[in-house]
Amino acid sequence: MSAQPTFLVESFTTVPLVELVFAMPSGSSQDPSGREGALVLALRSLRRGAAKRSSTEIDDEIDRLGAELSTGCDALQCSLHATVIARNLEPFFALLADVALRPTFAEDEVSRVRREITAELIDARNDDRTLCGRYFRRKLFAGHPLGRPAAGTLGTVATLTPDDARAAWKRVWSTKGMVVAAAGDITEEQLRSLWDKYFGKAWSPTRERPAEIDEPVRKKGRHLVIIDKPARTQSQILIGTLGTHPKDKDHHALYVANTVFGGTFTSRLTQEIRSKRGWSYGASSRLGRERVREAFTMWTFPKATDAPDCIRVELSLLESLCKKGVTSRELEFAKKYLKESAVFDTDTASKRLSQRLDEVCGDMPAGYHGKFIAKTQDVTLEECQRALAKRLDPKNLLLCVTATASDSRKALEKAIKGLESTTVIPFDRDEYYP
């Protein structure tokens, strides 16, 4: 019997739509050194020609079937995402089989995709928040697969060829551990039957799942990165360090503490930065989640002249949180908020499927989402304090700011006590830190 993927289905027959996800446990971290962006190029080239269908024919067929098709890629996995009218599910599966099993990667089409990716990398320079996030991750995870740019850099993308795209797709498609998931007007029996008919004999994975990558290492000290862009009247600010992993014993305690700190419209960050001082319309903190430890970040976007004071207050708030913890009143509010808002995470079949995919693909404890609320309701003040003391260290932070360096550098440096280094990166220089 040929190899089978893992099947996940969340049925919901009221609306005649089907959402499909093919998730593969291999991502952009597997791109060869110097070929960053190869997998993204491959994924985006899939619908540019397959079997005997041209790019135009594929697009026309997708439209005719009332469907959508897109791809996703991060460091550790990639996926195909599709939505189709239920009555057209089988002909759409036939089209998906051509796209996934018989892509052509023609030179002219791959070149078009490469130009599109290049244009997007350049266009991202116009978005200060995107720039800030880009260099925050590249610096925080420097030397680690999470820091590699999934879409590549201008330098690497320019050198990619159809052979690079072909090899990247072959690598992920032939990796064991694929998950085929569906939500909507479909049963698991239907999904399995369609897979067997259109993919079963042609999918013979030969590669083992990539070995789990090492945990990233927390950088010591406070370090400032300025993305230098002319004439900035507003600054984007990301401040952070390593955060949590779903398998940490103190994961839920840290999550609750972060809800108090920057997870709601009445959180400490929002109150102090937005409500009291009016520096930034948005002020929040979040804990990323991945198969390895992800980032804890604080995000604000004050007026450029307010940025130093904003940073100073943010650092003070974080120091106070880690030293004193949260109050009983804050803890109870956070628990209530998490409990009452949880319904919005499972109110559609698509969201329920997403949670199941998280657990299967994200190396989470079994039943993570189903047990999440109960776990957070059991968190104590002492557990919050211990989690904060262990996981977040205000002395070891990366601060990334999109600003005009000549106007802001001295004031920004003065606002950060214990600053160990400053790096200035021109906004139009696409750097990567291997």
C-alpha positions in Angstrom: 0.0 0.0 0.0 1.3 3.4 -0.9 2.2 6.0 1.8 -0.7 8.0 3.2 -0.7 11.5 4.6 -2.5 12.4 7.8 -6.1 13.4 7.1 -8.0 16.1 9.1 -11.6 17.1 8.5 -13.9 19.6 10.1 -17.3 19.1 8.4 -19.9 21.9 8.2 -22.6 21.3 5.6 -24.6 24.5 5.9 -22.5 26.5 3.4 -21.5 24.7 0.2 -17.9 25.5 0.3 -14.8 23.4 1.0 -11.4 24.7 2.3 -8.4 22.5 1.6 -4.9 22.6 3.0 -1.9 20.5 2.0 0.7 21.1 4.8 4.2 19.8 4.3 6.7 19.5 7.2 9.6 21.2 5.4 10.1 24.9 4.9 12.4 27.6 3.8 15.1 26.7 6.3 15.9 23.8 4.0 16.8 26.2 1.1 20.5 25.7 0.4 22.8 28.4 1.6 22.9 31.3 -0.9 19.6 30.0 -2.5 17.3 31.6 0.0 13.9 32.2 -1.6 14.0 29.0 -3.7 11.0 27.4 -2.0 8.9 30.5 -2.2 9.8 30.8 -5.9 8.7 27.2 -6.4 5.4 27.5 -4.5 4.4 30.7 -6.4 5.4 29.1 -9.7 3.2 26.1 -9.3 0.1 27.6 -10.9 2.2 29.1 -13.8 2.1 26.0 -15.8 1.4 22.3 -15.1 0.9 19.2 -17.2 -0.5 20.5 -20.5 -2.1 23.6 -18.9 -0.6 27.0 -19.4 -0.7 29.7 -16.7 -3.7 31.3 -18.3 -5.5 28.1 -18.6 -4.9 27.3 -14.9 -6.2 30.7 -13.8 -9.2 30.4 -16.1 -10.1 27.0 -14.7 -9.7 28.2 -11.1 -12.1 31.0 -11.8 -14.6 28.7 -13.7 -14.7 26.4 -10.7 -15.4 29.2 -8.3 -12.1 28.5 -6.4 -9.1 30.2 -5.0 -5.6 28.8 -4.7 -2.6 30.2 -2.7 0.5 29.0 -1.0 2.2 29.7 2.3 5.8 29.2 3.5 7.7 29.8 6.7 11.0 28.4 8.1 9.7 25.0 9.1 6.8 24.2 6.8 4.9 25.1 3.7 1.4 24.6 2.4 -1.1 24.8 -0.4 -4.4 26.6 0.5 -7.5 26.4 -1.6 -11.2 27.1 -1.4 -13.8 25.8 -3.8 -17.5 25.5 -4.3 -18.5 22.1 -3.0 -20.1 20.9 -6.3 -16.8 21.5 -8.1 -14.6 19.7 -5.6 -13.7 16.8 -7.8 -12.7 18.7 -10.9 -10.8 21.1 -8.7 -8.9 18.1 -7.1 -8.0 17.1 -10.6 -6.6 20.5 -11.3 -4.7 20.4 -7.9 -3.2 17.1 -9.0 -1.8 18.7 -12.1 -0.4 21.6 -10.2 1.2 19.6 -7.5 2.3 16.5 -9.4 3.2 17.9 -12.8 4.4 21.5 -12.5 6.5 22.6 -15.5 8.6 25.4 -14.0 9.0 26.9 -17.5 11.8 29.5 -17.8 9.7 32.4 -18.8 7.1 31.8 -16.1 9.6 31.3 -13.3 11.3 34.5 -14.5 8.0 36.4 -14.2 7.6 35.1 -10.6 11.1 36.0 -9.8 10.5 39.6 -11.0 7.3 39.8 -8.9 9.2 38.7 -5.7 11.9 41.2 -6.4 9.4 43.9 -6.9 7.7 43.0 -3.6 11.0 43.0 -1.7 11.7 46.5 -3.0 8.1 47.7 -2.4 8.3 46.5 1.2 10.8 49.4 1.7 7.7 51.7 1.6 6.2 50.0 4.6 8.0 51.0 7.8 6.4 48.4 9.9 7.4 45.6 7.5 10.9 46.9 7.5 11.0 46.9 11.3 9.7 43.4 11.5 12.1 42.1 8.8 15.2 43.3 10.5 14.0 42.5 14.0 13.7 38.8 13.0 16.9 38.7 11.1 18.8 40.1 14.1 17.0 38.3 16.9 17.4 35.0 15.1 20.8 35.7 13.4 22.6 32.4 12.7 19.3 30.4 13.3 16.9 29.0 10.7 14.1 31.3 12.0 16.2 34.3 10.9 16.6 33.2 7.3 14.4 35.3 5.0 11.8 32.9 3.5 11.4 34.9 0.3 15.1 35.5 0.0 17.0 38.7 -0.5 17.4 40.8 -3.6 20.8 39.2 -4.1 19.7 35.5 -3.7 16.5 35.9 -5.7 18.3 37.3 -8.6 20.4 34.1 -9.0 17.5 31.6 -8.6 16.7 29.4 -11.7 13.9 27.0 -12.7 16.2 24.2 -11.5 16.3 25.8 -8.0 12.5 26.0 -8.0 12.1 22.4 -9.3 14.5 21.0 -6.6 12.8 22.9 -3.8 9.4 21.6 -4.7 10.7 18.1 -5.1 12.2 18.3 -1.7 9.1 19.3 0.1 6.7 17.2 -1.9 8.7 14.1 -1.3 9.0 14.6 2.4 7.1 12.2 4.7 4.5 13.6 7.1 2.2 15.6 4.9 -1.1 16.6 6.4 -4.1 16.9 4.0 -6.9 18.8 5.8 -10.4 20.1 4.8 -13.1 22.1 6.4 -16.7 22.7 5.2 -19.0 20.6 3.1 -17.0 17.5 2.9 -16.5 14.2 4.9 -13.2 12.5 5.7 -14.4 9.6 3.5 -14.8 12.0 0.5 -11.4 13.5 1.2 -9.6 10.1 1.4 -11.4 8.9 -1.8 -10.4 12.0 -3.8 -6.8 11.8 -2.5 -6.6 8.1 -3.5 -8.0 8.8 -7.0 -5.9 11.8 -7.9 -2.8 11.6 -5.7 -2.6 8.1 -4.1 -0.4 6.3 -6.6 1.7 9.3 -7.5 2.7 10.4 -4.0 5.6 8.2 -2.8 7.6 10.2 -0.3 11.2 9.2 0.0 12.6 11.8 2.4 12.3 11.8 6.2 11.0 14.8 8.0 13.9 17.3 8.6 15.6 16.9 11.9 14.2 19.3 14.5 16.2 22.5 14.6 18.0 23.6 17.7 16.4 26.1 20.1 17.5 29.7 19.3 19.9 31.2 21.8 18.9 34.4 23.7 21.3 37.2 22.9 22.9 38.9 25.9 22.6 42.6 26.5 20.5 45.4 25.0 21.1 46.1 21.3 19.6 48.8 19.1 19.0 48.4 15.4 18.0 51.6 13.5 16.5 51.1 10.0 17.7 54.4 8.6 15.0 56.0 6.4 15.0 59.6 5.4 12.4 62.2 6.6 10.6 59.9 9.1 8.1 61.8 11.2 6.8 58.5 12.8 8.8 55.6 14.1 7.9 51.9 14.2 9.3 50.2 17.3 9.7 46.5 18.0 11.3 45.5 21.3 11.7 41.8 22.2 13.5 38.7 23.2 12.9 35.0 23.2 9.5 34.0 24.6 7.8 30.7 25.1 7.2 27.2 23.7 3.9 25.4 24.1 5.7 22.5 25.8 7.1 24.8 28.5 5.6 24.0 32.0 5.2 27.7 32.5 3.8 28.4 29.0 0.2 29.2 30.1 1.4 31.3 33.1 3.5 33.4 30.7 0.6 33.7 28.3 -1.7 35.0 31.0 0.9 37.5 32.2 1.4 38.8 28.7 -2.4 39.2 28.3 -2.2 41.5 31.4 0.8 43.4 30.0 -0.1 44.0 26.3 -2.8 41.6 25.2 -6.0 43.7 25.5 -7.2 47.2 24.9 -7.0 47.8 28.7 -3.6 46.3 29.2 -0.7 48.1 30.9 1.0 49.0 27.6 -2.2 50.4 26.1 -3.1 52.4 29.1 0.4 53.9 29.6 1.4 54.5 26.0 -1.9 55.2 24.3 -4.5 56.3 26.9 -2.4 58.3 29.3 0.2 59.8 27.0 -1.3 59.5 23.5 2.0 58.5 21.9 0.9 55.6 19.8 -2.6 54.6 18.6 -1.5 51.0 19.0 0.5 49.5 21.8 0.6 45.7 22.3 2.8 42.7 23.2 2.6 39.2 21.9 4.1 35.7 22.3 4.9 34.0 19.0 4.4 30.2 18.8 6.5 27.8 16.7 8.0 24.3 16.9 10.9 26.0 18.7 11.0 29.0 21.0 9.6 32.1 19.3 9.8 35.8 20.1 8.2 37.9 22.7 7.6 41.4 21.2 6.3 44.8 22.1 5.1 47.0 19.3 4.4 50.8 19.2 4.5 53.5 16.5 4.9 56.9 18.1 5.8 60.2 16.5 9.5 60.3 15.8 10.1 63.0 18.5 8.2 60.8 21.1 10.1 57.6 20.2 12.8 57.9 22.9 10.4 58.6 25.7 8.1 55.9 24.4 11.0 53.4 24.5 12.0 54.6 28.0 8.4 54.0 29.3 8.1 50.6 27.6 11.4 49.4 29.2 10.3 50.7 32.6 6.9 48.9 32.2 8.6 45.6 31.3 11.1 45.9 34.2 8.2 46.5 36.6 6.3 43.5 35.2 9.3 41.2 35.6 10.1 42.4 39.1 6.7 42.8 40.6 4.5 40.5 38.5 0.8 41.0 38.0 -1.9 41.9 40.6 -4.8 39.7 41.7 -7.2 42.0 39.9 -5.3 41.9 36.7 -5.0 38.1 36.9 -8.7 37.6 37.3 -9.5 40.0 34.5 -7.0 38.3 32.1 -8.5 34.8 32.9 -12.0 36.1 32.3 -11.0 37.8 29.1 -9.3 34.6 27.8 -12.3 32.4 28.7 -14.9 34.7 27.2 -13.0 35.4 24.0 -12.2 31.8 23.4 -15.5 31.2 21.5 -14.2 33.4 18.7 -11.3 30.9 18.1 -13.7 28.0 17.3 -16.8 29.6 15.8 -16.1 28.3 12.3 -15.1 25.0 10.8 -12.1 26.7 9.3 -10.9 28.0 12.7 -11.3 24.6 14.3 -9.4 23.0 11.5 -6.6 25.6 11.9 -6.3 24.6 15.6 -6.0 20.9 14.7 -3.4 21.7 12.1 -1.5 23.7 14.7 -1.3 20.7 17.0 -0.3 18.2 14.3 2.2 20.5 12.4 3.4 22.6 15.3 4.8 20.0 17.7 2.3 21.0 20.4 1.1 18.9 23.3 -1.9 16.7 22.4 -5.1 18.6 22.9 -3.3 21.9 23.4 -6.2 24.1 22.1 -8.9 22.1 23.8 -7.1 22.3 27.2 -5.9 25.9 26.8 -8.7 27.7 28.7 -8.7 25.2 31.6 -4.9 25.6 31.8 -5.1 29.4 31.9 -7.8 29.4 34.5 -5.6 27.4 36.9 -2.7 29.9 36.7 -1.7 31.5 40.0 0.0 34.8 40.8 3.1 32.9 41.9 3.2 31.0 38.6 3.0 34.2 36.6 5.9 35.7 38.6 8.1 32.6 38.2 7.4 32.5 34.4 8.2 36.1 34.0 11.4 35.8 36.0 12.5 32.8 34.0 11.5 33.7 30.4 11.7 37.5 30.1 14.9 39.4 31.0 14.7 43.2 30.5 18.5 43.3 30.5 18.6 41.2 27.3 16.6 42.9 24.6 16.7 43.7 20.9 15.2 47.1 20.0 14.5 47.7 16.4 13.3 51.2 15.2 12.5 52.5 11.8 13.7 56.1 12.0 16.0 58.8 10.5 19.3 58.0 12.2 20.8 61.4 11.8 17.8 62.9 13.7 17.1 60.2 16.2 20.2 58.1 17.0 21.6 60.1 20.0 18.2 60.5 21.7 17.3 56.8 21.1 20.6 55.7 22.6 20.2 57.9 25.6 16.8 56.4 26.3 18.1 52.9 26.6 20.1 52.3 29.8 22.7 49.6 29.5 22.8 49.7 25.7 25.7 47.6 24.4 25.6 48.2 20.7 23.9 50.2 17.9 23.6 49.0 14.3 22.4 51.4 11.6 21.0 49.7 8.4 20.0 51.8 5.4 16.4 51.0 4.6 17.2 50.2 1.0 20.1 47.7 1.7 18.7 44.2 1.9 20.9 42.6 4.5 20.8 39.1 5.9 22.8 37.8 8.9 23.7 34.1 8.4 
